[in-house]
């Protein structure tokens, strides 16, 4: 795919939008207490909506009204939008008359940032409009920007156009200067002495997810059981952040199997990853990270919505994928009876 002026324009719009959102969210975090930011505003089918999420919704609508070109009519997909009343720009455009579909997670890792524990992420992907069948693999432009905690001076931003690689920079939130950002996924041949994780953020399914991870390392590295830890676990509570950790070379393997485990346990409403959490999937792919479905080993592909449960596995490189993929798949079939 060749980059077009329109693709480049949209990429610039996305990074400008995320810069704007980051600036105002940081200001809100400095102004309001964690308790206020963490006030529950509503509970949706996909997730709990906090006060800080409501702040971001208004910022998004105001920015798109003021800055999104009328020549690029777009439908927005994000939490808080009633499917029976779609949000489009220019405001009032019918969905069939939009040319683009933009999926946004304005704060991926809300719980991180509202308690000032760790960076959250702004994730955005744009695909040509194909109605309800528009999917993650249709996204042609994407961007991701970190919202740093008050202890961090740097915000990282990576954007990509399909088939054209990526652009990366850091922003110093103290002096306002931009810096180059080096993206270098791990070239390690295994996960020994590195970070590798099966996601288990919340109590539901905790035991079985821990069992899966323990069995995985026992089967891959049986000679190290009982010794000093050979694989390190990092439960970074944001899908975008997890993808970035793979991209930057901090992590070598991450799997989010929650939808499969919850299905096995008969749990229908437990919190999982959703397509909007994967808005920046294209960025990771352009960097060279392998992101795939844990059962089919095919590229992750789900409709651009806010409710579909998403299972995914990420590998820093093909050598690690070849090592882990068959063992993990076998354990999923054995333990989850899938």
N, C-alpha and C positions, 0 to 999 in steps of 0.2 A: 504494500500500500504506500502510495506517495503522499506526502504531506501537502495539504492545500492551504492557501491563505486563510480559508475559513477555519480549518483545523487549528492553525497557528493562532488565529484570533481568539478562538474558544479557549485554547490553552492559556493565553494571556488573561482572559477574563476569569478563568478559574483561579489562577494564582492571585490575582488582584482581589477577588472575592474572599479567598481564604486569608489573605493578609488583613483585610478589613475585619473579618469575623474574629480572627485571633486578637487583634488590637482591642476590640470592644469587649471581648470576653475576659481578657486579662484585666481590663479596667473594672469590669463588674466584680471579678474575683478579689481585687484589691479593695473594693468599696464595701462589699457585703460579707457577712460572716458565713462560715461553713454551714452553720445550722440553718441559716436562711436559704442559702443556695441548695441545700439538701431537702428543703421542704417538698413533700410530694404534691404535685399539681393534679395528676391524674394517673390512672393505670390503664394502659392500652393493651391490645391483644399481643403486641410484640414486646413491650417493656414498661417499666415504671417511668413516668415523665416527672422530672424534678423542676424546681423553679428555674435553675440555670438553663434547662432545656427550653423553657418558655422564653427566656431572654434571647436565645439564639434564633428562635422562630421569627420574632419580630425583626431582628437584624437582617435575616435572610430576605424576608419580603420587602423590606425597605431598600435593600441593596439591589435586588433584581428589578424593582420598579424604577430605580434611578439609573441603573447602569447597563442592563441587558439590552442589546440592540433589537429594535423592532423587526429588523430584517432577518433575525434568527429566532423565530417563534418557538418557544420551548414549554414543555410540561415538566413541573417539578414533582419528584417523588421523595417524600421524607415522612417521618413520624409526625403526627398531628394534623395531617391532611385527610379529610374525609373523601374516600374514593368516589362517593356520589357527587362530590363538589370539587372537581380537580382544580389545582392551582396552575395557572398558565401565565406566561408573559409574552407579549403585552397582555395585561389583565383582561380577561373576558374572551380571549381567543379560544375557540373550540378545540378540543384535543385533536380531532382529525385534521385541523388546519395548522397544527404545530409540526415543525420539521425535526425537532430534537427532543430527546427525553433525558432529563438530568436527575440523577439519583444522588442524594446528599445524606451523609451522616454528619451533622454539624458538630457534635461532640461525641466521638467514639472513645469511651473511657470516662463517661460522666462522673462515675464514682471516684475515679482517680483525682480529677481536677477539683471537684467540689469539696473534697477533703484535703486538698493541697498535698497529696501524697506522691504523685508521679504525673508525667505528661499525659494529656489526652490528645486526640487527633481529629482534625477536620478532614473528611473524606468526600470526594466528589468525582462522579463519572458521567460522561455525556455520550449518548448513542443516537444514531439516526432513529427517528420515531417509527416504530413498527407496531404500535398499539400494545395490547396486553402480552404479545409474544416477544416483545423486546427483552433481551436477556443480557447477563453479564458479559458474555462473549461478543455482544454487539457493541460494547463500549469502545469508542475510538479515541477519546481524550479523557485523561484522568489526572487528578492531583491530590496530594496529601500534605498537610501542614501540621506540625505539632503545636500544642498549646502547653507551654512549659509551666511547671509549678513555680512558686515564688522563690524557690532556692536555685532555679536554673536561669542562666543568662541567654540561652540559645534556643531558637526555634528552627527546626529543620523542615525543609520543603522539597518535595520531589514531584515532578510532573512528567507526563509522557503522552506521546501520540503513537497510536498503534503502528508498528513497523518502523518507527523513526527513533527508537531508543528513548532516553530520558534526559531531563535536565534537573540538576540538584544544586541547592544552595542552603546556607544557614543565615539566619537573621539574628543579630545581636539586639535583644529587646531593651538593653540598657542604653547603647549609643546609637542605635538605628542603622548600623552598618551591615551590609551583606558580605558574606564570606563564602568561598568555595566549599562544597561538601563532597568528600570522596566517598563513593559508594563501592564497596568491595565485599561481595558475599564470600563466605568461608570456602576455602579450597581443600579443607580437611577431608580425608578419605573415610572417616568414621566419626562417632560422637564421643569417643573417649576424651576425658578432660575438657569437655565442652558443654555448652548449654543445649538441652534438647528436652522437649516438654510435651506431655499430653494434657490439654486444657481441662482443668476442673476448678472453676472459680467458686461454685456455690455448693451447699450441702447435697442437693439432689444428685444422685448418681456418683457421689464422691468415692465410695468404696470400690465400685466396679471399675471406675476410671483409673483409680490407683492400682487396682489389680492388673488392668491391662498394661499400664506403664511398667509395673514391676516385672511382669512376665516378659515384656518386650526386651528389657535389658538383660534379664536372666538368659534368654535364648540367644541374644546377640553376643553377649560377653560373659559366658558362664564361668570363665576363669577368674573373674574379679569379684565374685560374690563374697561379701563379708570384709572386703578390703576397704581402704580409704575410698570415698565416693569417686566413681569413674565418670559419671554423667551428672550434670547439674540441672536443676529444675527451676524455671522462672515463670511464675503465674502472672504475667503482665496483663492486666484486666482491660484489654482493648485489642480487637482484631487488627486494626490498622497498625497499632504499636507492635504487635507480633510480626506482621509482615515486614515492618521496618527493621526489626531486630534481625530477621533473616537477610534482608537486603544489605544491611550495614556490616554484616559479618559477625555479629554478636552471638546469634543462634544458628544451629545447624539443622534442626528438625523441630517442627511443631505440628501437632495434630489436634483438631477440634472435632471430637466424635460425639459431642453431647446429643445431637438429634438421634443418632443410632442407639445410644445408651438409654435415652428417655423412652424411645419406642419399645425397646426391650423390657423396660420396667413398667410400661403402661402409663407413663406420665405425659399428659397432653399439653400442659401450659407452662412447663419449666422454661427458664430463660436460655435461649440458644443464640448462636450467630444467625444473622439474617442477611439478605442481599445488600441492604444499605451499609452493613458493616464491611462488605466486600467492594464498596464503591471504587476503591483504588487498586483493585486486583490487577488491572492493566499495568499499573506502575511496577508492581513486583515482577510481572511477566517480562516487561521490557528490560528490567535490570538483569533478568536471567534466572530468577527463582522459579523452581518447579512447584506449581500449585495444582493439585488435582483432587478428584473425588477419591476417598479412601477405599471404596469398593470396586469401582470401575477403572480406576487409574486414568480416567479421561479428564480433560480440563473442567474445572468447576464452572457450571453453567446453570443459573437459576433466573427466573423472571425478575425484572426490576420492580420489586415490591418491598414492603416492610414487614411481612409476616411469614414468608416461607422459611422453614428451618434449613440451615446450611451446614453440611459437614464438609470438612476440608483437611487436607494434609499438605504441609509445605516442606520442601527439601532445599538445602542451600546449593546442592549440585547433584549431578546425575549419579556420581559414584555412591553418595550416601543414599540416594533414592533406590538404587539397585540393591543396596544392602538391606535397607529397612522395609521396603515396600512388600515383598512376599511374606515376611515374618509378621508384619502388622496385619496384613489382610487375613492370614491364617488365624491369628489370635482373635480378630473380630468375628470371624465365622464360628470359631470354637466357643468363645465366651459369651457372645451376644446371640448366638444361634441364628445368624443371618446367612 
